[in-house]
Structure formats: C-alpha cells, structure tokens
Amino acid sequence: MRLPSPRLLVAMLIAAAPLAAQAADYCPDPAHATPADVPPDLTAAVAKAFNVDAPAIAGAAYVRCVGPVLMGCTIGANLVCDKADTRRRLPGATEWCRQNPGSDFIPMAATGHATIYNWSCKGTHAVAGKAVLTVDPQGYIADNWKTIH
C-alpha cells in the first residue's frame, strides 16, 4: 500500500480541522442533547462519518450531543434516531397475535422499528423475547449513532 505524500497528509489535516472545530462548537450546549436536524455547517462532517454524499444528509440525518461529544444518526428502512422502545407490551404486537395466534415472529410493521426485542406470539399473547439491540445511557439505539469528528 502506497502512503500519501507528506504534503497531501498536511492538506488533509488542514481540511479536517474546520469540521472538528464546528463539531466542538456545537457541543456541549445542553439544548443539543436531543436529536435535531443537521445544521448546514455540520453536514460535511456527518456525511463523512456515514460515508455518504452531503446531499444525502438533508432531511435524513440527525445530530445530538452527549456532553462534549457530537453524535450523528441517519434514518433508513429499519434505522430510527428516536429513543429506543423498551416496552414489553406493545399494542401493535398484541393485535398481530390476535390475528396470527402462535406466530413465531411479529414483524416491525406491528411492533414499530424502535423496539429492542424479538417478538413472538404465545397463542394470542405477544411475548417480548431476547433484547437484540443495545440502548445507550441516553436511551437511544446505540448502533444507530456514530461519533462525529
């Protein structure tokens, strides 16, 4: 593997410095502890963290601060940026089991995409199984959030 020239490395560090400064300026404002739309000056840093083009971030990503650390999340088919749903009783799951007694699984269309459990039906009763997602100390699905540098 060929390493970049020292001149290119310096240029890369200089280009990254404003992104780090913008992230540091955003946090630790307590008002930024809950998910919010990505401010324009942080779009490039969030896009870089998720390895996507900056236009893909518009309307599809959020940022929040955990103390001085800027975190980012992109929404997707099964990715949510809201708090994790840790309830062990869900109306949608209950309804699914009434209509599909004994089902080995309950789809996310019935449970919601924020649940952390695998669900099944025991007869007509919804049962929360093993937790399959980790919740961070702030209550969000940990794997959906990345540190933004």
Backbone bond lengths (Angstrom), bond angles and torsions (degrees), N, CA, C in turn:
res aa  C-N    CA-C-N  psi(-1)  N-CA   C-N-CA  omega(-1)  CA-C   N-CA-C  phi
1 M - - - 1.438 - - 1.518 109.01 -
2 R 1.321 116.54 130.00 1.457 121.29 -178.91 1.526 109.61 -90.15
3 L 1.315 117.90 129.05 1.457 122.89 179.36 1.520 110.31 -82.54
4 P 1.354 116.76 149.65 1.458 119.35 177.13 1.528 110.31 -66.38
5 S 1.306 115.81 155.85 1.455 120.93 178.96 1.522 109.89 -65.26
6 P 1.331 118.64 155.71 1.467 121.09 177.38 1.539 111.90 -56.08
7 R 1.307 117.03 -37.07 1.472 120.59 179.60 1.535 110.60 -63.48
8 L 1.339 116.81 -42.61 1.455 120.93 178.79 1.528 110.82 -66.43
9 L 1.329 117.26 -39.08 1.456 120.61 178.20 1.524 111.14 -61.48
10 V 1.318 117.33 -43.79 1.463 121.34 178.25 1.523 109.98 -62.02
11 A 1.320 117.62 -43.63 1.464 121.44 179.25 1.526 110.88 -61.66
12 M 1.334 116.92 -39.59 1.460 120.49 178.84 1.524 111.05 -65.29
13 L 1.326 117.52 -41.06 1.460 121.16 178.91 1.520 111.34 -65.89
14 I 1.305 117.11 -40.69 1.464 121.13 179.17 1.529 109.75 -64.75
15 A 1.320 117.32 -40.97 1.464 121.14 179.90 1.524 111.17 -66.42
16 A 1.328 118.36 -34.34 1.460 122.32 -178.44 1.526 112.25 -77.87
17 A 1.313 118.65 -24.59 1.464 122.21 -176.66 1.524 112.68 -57.02
18 P 1.344 120.52 -46.37 1.468 118.50 179.27 1.528 113.26 -62.02
19 L 1.326 117.70 -34.36 1.460 120.30 178.80 1.518 110.19 -63.83
20 A 1.333 117.39 -44.15 1.457 121.15 179.36 1.525 110.49 -65.21
21 A 1.311 117.44 -40.05 1.465 120.99 179.11 1.526 110.57 -64.97
22 Q 1.333 118.17 -40.99 1.458 120.76 179.64 1.523 110.96 -64.12
23 A 1.333 117.19 -40.52 1.460 120.59 177.83 1.522 110.43 -64.54
24 A 1.333 117.39 -43.19 1.461 121.31 179.35 1.519 111.19 -64.10
25 D 1.335 118.27 -34.98 1.463 121.77 179.03 1.530 111.62 -69.04
26 Y 1.310 118.52 -30.47 1.464 122.91 -176.91 1.534 111.29 -72.91
27 C 1.306 116.65 -36.68 1.460 122.81 -178.47 1.522 108.65 -108.40
28 P 1.274 121.82 153.60 1.457 130.28 7.85 1.527 114.37 -101.57
29 D 1.293 119.32 41.64 1.458 121.82 177.20 1.532 108.93 -54.70
30 P 1.352 118.48 118.97 1.468 120.45 -177.23 1.534 113.31 -58.18
31 A 1.316 116.96 -23.68 1.465 120.11 178.30 1.528 111.57 -67.47
32 H 1.319 117.65 -15.55 1.465 121.63 -177.29 1.531 112.60 -101.08
33 A 1.315 117.96 20.69 1.462 121.20 -179.54 1.529 112.65 -80.85
34 T 1.329 117.58 -14.47 1.464 120.58 177.81 1.531 108.75 -109.50
35 P 1.317 117.66 153.38 1.463 120.26 -177.60 1.531 112.63 -57.00
36 A 1.323 114.36 136.98 1.460 121.98 177.60 1.521 108.52 -140.97
37 D 1.332 116.06 158.35 1.464 120.09 175.29 1.516 109.70 -54.64
38 V 1.304 117.15 149.07 1.457 122.16 -179.30 1.521 109.14 -70.68
39 P 1.347 117.31 121.44 1.466 119.15 175.99 1.529 109.89 -63.97
40 P 1.331 117.63 148.67 1.471 120.24 -178.10 1.527 114.04 -53.10
41 D 1.339 117.43 -36.83 1.462 118.89 -177.78 1.529 113.28 -74.39
42 L 1.330 118.12 -7.59 1.467 121.08 176.54 1.525 113.10 -108.86
43 T 1.323 117.07 -2.46 1.467 121.21 -177.55 1.529 111.91 -56.43
44 A 1.309 117.75 -45.36 1.474 120.62 -177.99 1.525 111.19 -63.20
45 A 1.327 117.70 -40.86 1.468 120.73 -179.31 1.523 111.11 -67.11
46 V 1.325 117.43 -40.72 1.469 120.92 179.17 1.531 109.86 -68.39
47 A 1.319 116.98 -42.96 1.472 120.48 178.11 1.523 110.56 -59.58
48 K 1.324 116.70 -42.04 1.463 120.74 179.79 1.531 110.65 -63.94
49 A 1.328 117.78 -42.22 1.469 121.19 -178.94 1.526 111.85 -62.25
50 F 1.321 116.75 -34.37 1.470 120.64 -178.48 1.526 112.45 -99.63
51 N 1.335 116.16 4.17 1.457 122.18 176.77 1.533 111.74 56.03
52 V 1.343 114.92 47.79 1.465 121.13 177.12 1.526 108.45 -130.39
53 D 1.319 116.23 165.14 1.461 120.66 175.66 1.527 109.25 -72.20
54 A 1.323 116.45 147.06 1.468 121.82 -178.20 1.534 113.18 -53.26
55 P 1.340 120.50 -40.96 1.475 118.90 179.58 1.534 113.32 -60.39
56 A 1.331 117.47 -24.92 1.462 120.71 179.92 1.526 112.37 -70.42
57 I 1.317 117.39 -16.11 1.462 122.14 -178.65 1.527 111.36 -78.99
58 A 1.314 117.62 -32.36 1.470 121.89 -175.58 1.528 111.21 -56.29
59 G 1.312 116.69 118.22 1.453 121.93 177.58 1.514 115.13 73.17
60 A 1.325 118.10 2.48 1.460 120.54 -176.28 1.520 112.80 -128.47
61 A 1.338 117.27 13.79 1.460 120.26 -178.69 1.524 109.90 -148.23
62 Y 1.319 114.03 158.57 1.455 121.47 179.57 1.516 109.68 -137.34
63 V 1.320 115.39 158.05 1.457 121.72 173.30 1.524 108.73 -129.13
64 R 1.331 115.02 155.07 1.456 122.41 173.67 1.518 107.55 -155.81
65 C 1.311 116.13 160.43 1.458 120.51 179.72 1.521 110.11 -107.84
66 V 1.301 114.68 139.26 1.453 122.14 170.64 1.523 103.52 -116.93
67 G 1.335 114.72 92.75 1.459 119.72 -171.60 1.518 107.86 63.16
68 P 1.326 118.08 -126.93 1.463 120.35 -179.55 1.525 114.30 -86.16
69 V 1.322 117.90 0.58 1.465 122.34 -174.16 1.533 110.29 -96.51
70 L 1.322 115.71 126.32 1.458 121.80 176.41 1.524 108.73 -86.60
71 M 1.335 115.92 128.71 1.458 122.52 179.22 1.520 108.15 -117.69
72 G 1.331 116.45 148.92 1.458 121.51 178.35 1.518 110.96 -131.58
73 C 1.318 115.53 152.80 1.465 122.18 179.97 1.523 107.80 -143.47
74 T 1.326 117.10 139.01 1.458 121.14 173.25 1.525 108.09 -113.04
75 I 1.325 115.72 139.30 1.454 119.29 179.77 1.524 109.08 -84.93
76 G 1.310 115.34 154.97 1.457 120.42 179.94 1.510 109.58 -160.41
77 A 1.314 116.53 -168.30 1.464 122.07 -175.61 1.525 111.83 -54.11
78 N 1.305 118.00 -45.33 1.463 121.70 179.85 1.520 111.94 -123.94
79 L 1.316 117.48 17.25 1.460 121.49 -178.64 1.519 109.95 -107.68
80 V 1.318 115.56 125.01 1.459 120.22 177.54 1.527 109.05 -118.99
81 C 1.304 115.23 148.36 1.456 120.84 179.28 1.524 111.76 -106.86
82 D 1.327 117.03 -2.80 1.464 121.72 176.86 1.525 109.44 -79.06
83 K 1.314 115.94 177.52 1.465 121.09 177.85 1.529 109.88 -61.16
84 A 1.331 114.74 150.52 1.459 121.31 177.23 1.519 109.62 -69.37
85 D 1.311 116.50 147.63 1.458 121.77 176.72 1.526 107.20 -96.50
86 T 1.316 116.53 107.42 1.467 121.65 -177.60 1.526 112.30 -102.00
87 R 1.320 116.67 8.41 1.472 119.67 179.32 1.523 110.16 -64.63
88 R 1.309 115.02 144.95 1.461 121.21 178.25 1.526 111.44 -101.90
89 R 1.316 116.32 5.49 1.464 122.52 173.53 1.522 107.03 -136.59
90 L 1.315 115.43 122.03 1.458 120.98 -179.20 1.525 109.60 -127.08
91 P 1.329 117.41 128.43 1.467 119.89 179.63 1.530 113.16 -55.92
92 G 1.324 117.39 -40.56 1.465 120.01 -179.76 1.512 112.32 -65.41
93 A 1.333 116.34 -37.38 1.464 120.41 178.22 1.525 110.28 -68.80
94 T 1.314 115.68 -40.57 1.467 120.22 178.31 1.530 110.54 -60.44
95 E 1.322 116.14 -45.56 1.468 120.86 179.56 1.534 110.74 -63.45
96 W 1.336 117.21 -41.01 1.464 121.11 178.64 1.537 110.25 -57.96
97 C 1.321 115.83 -44.64 1.470 119.41 -177.49 1.524 112.06 -69.24
98 R 1.324 117.22 -31.37 1.466 119.45 175.28 1.530 110.41 -63.36
99 Q 1.336 115.44 -36.78 1.468 120.27 -178.17 1.527 112.94 -88.91
100 N 1.353 116.98 -18.97 1.471 122.21 -176.28 1.530 110.28 -135.91
101 P 1.325 118.31 60.88 1.469 120.34 -175.44 1.526 112.09 -56.18
102 G 1.338 114.39 138.71 1.467 120.36 177.58 1.508 114.85 77.64
103 S 1.315 119.19 7.61 1.465 121.60 -178.49 1.533 110.97 -61.30
104 D 1.332 116.03 137.48 1.466 121.69 179.63 1.525 112.62 -72.15
105 F 1.315 115.46 -18.76 1.471 118.97 -179.28 1.517 109.31 -148.72
106 I 1.327 114.44 157.88 1.456 120.82 174.15 1.523 105.84 -122.44
107 P 1.322 118.36 123.34 1.473 120.56 -176.01 1.529 112.37 -70.37
108 M 1.318 114.72 158.23 1.463 120.77 179.16 1.527 112.07 -61.89
109 A 1.306 117.23 -23.85 1.460 119.90 176.30 1.527 109.88 -59.98
110 A 1.322 117.27 -27.96 1.463 121.76 179.14 1.527 112.46 -95.12
111 T 1.330 117.33 -35.65 1.472 120.34 -175.65 1.522 112.66 -89.18
112 G 1.320 116.72 -23.53 1.455 121.09 -170.20 1.518 108.78 92.93
113 H 1.320 116.62 156.44 1.472 121.30 -174.56 1.521 113.17 -85.94
114 A 1.329 117.85 -6.42 1.460 120.46 -177.46 1.524 112.92 -95.73
115 T 1.341 118.04 -4.30 1.467 119.42 -179.88 1.522 110.19 -65.86
116 I 1.327 115.55 147.41 1.465 119.26 -179.26 1.524 112.01 -101.58
117 Y 1.329 116.95 -0.25 1.466 120.96 -174.83 1.525 112.89 -109.11
118 N 1.333 114.48 155.29 1.459 121.32 163.88 1.520 105.65 -83.13
119 W 1.317 116.91 135.97 1.455 121.49 -176.15 1.517 111.14 -117.75
120 S 1.340 115.29 148.09 1.460 121.77 174.54 1.526 108.06 -148.04
121 C 1.320 114.92 175.35 1.466 120.30 -179.95 1.522 109.55 -113.45
122 K 1.309 115.76 130.84 1.460 121.33 170.39 1.524 104.35 -106.44
123 G 1.305 114.69 98.28 1.463 119.03 -170.14 1.520 107.95 66.02
124 T 1.333 116.15 -123.19 1.466 120.67 179.12 1.527 112.53 -100.99
125 H 1.334 117.28 12.96 1.468 121.65 -178.59 1.531 110.97 -107.43
126 A 1.325 116.24 131.66 1.469 121.44 177.29 1.527 109.20 -76.14
127 V 1.336 115.02 135.84 1.459 120.91 -178.89 1.527 108.79 -124.89
128 A 1.336 114.77 123.89 1.468 120.33 174.62 1.519 107.30 -79.83
129 G 1.326 116.03 121.17 1.458 120.90 179.84 1.518 111.53 -92.20
130 K 1.290 114.80 -143.98 1.458 122.65 -178.14 1.529 110.97 -64.22
131 A 1.332 116.21 140.53 1.467 120.74 172.81 1.522 107.78 -69.62
132 V 1.325 116.99 128.09 1.460 121.41 -177.84 1.527 112.19 -112.34
133 L 1.326 116.56 -4.01 1.461 121.78 177.73 1.520 109.42 -128.44
134 T 1.318 116.15 146.00 1.456 122.42 178.49 1.517 109.12 -93.83
135 V 1.322 115.63 139.45 1.457 122.02 178.56 1.535 107.95 -105.07
136 D 1.339 116.64 131.82 1.467 119.66 178.96 1.535 109.75 -77.82
137 P 1.334 118.35 170.13 1.467 120.43 -177.04 1.533 114.64 -59.06
138 Q 1.324 118.30 -20.72 1.458 121.25 178.37 1.532 112.29 -89.98
139 G 1.329 117.53 -4.60 1.458 121.15 176.10 1.519 115.74 97.16
140 Y 1.326 117.72 11.36 1.466 121.92 179.77 1.529 109.84 -100.44
141 I 1.325 117.15 157.85 1.469 121.23 176.67 1.528 107.27 -68.63
142 A 1.325 115.79 113.00 1.465 122.00 -170.74 1.528 113.47 -57.18
143 D 1.319 117.88 -43.28 1.467 120.60 -176.18 1.534 113.85 -68.06
144 N 1.311 117.66 -16.05 1.466 120.42 -178.87 1.527 112.35 -85.09
145 W 1.327 118.14 -10.36 1.463 122.17 -175.96 1.520 110.77 -115.36
146 K 1.341 116.37 134.99 1.464 122.63 178.89 1.525 109.48 -121.33
147 T 1.329 115.13 149.56 1.454 119.72 173.21 1.515 108.89 -71.17
148 I 1.334 116.09 133.82 1.467 121.88 179.06 1.517 107.21 -102.90
149 H 1.319 115.81 123.99 1.477 120.84 -179.68 1.499 110.75 -101.60
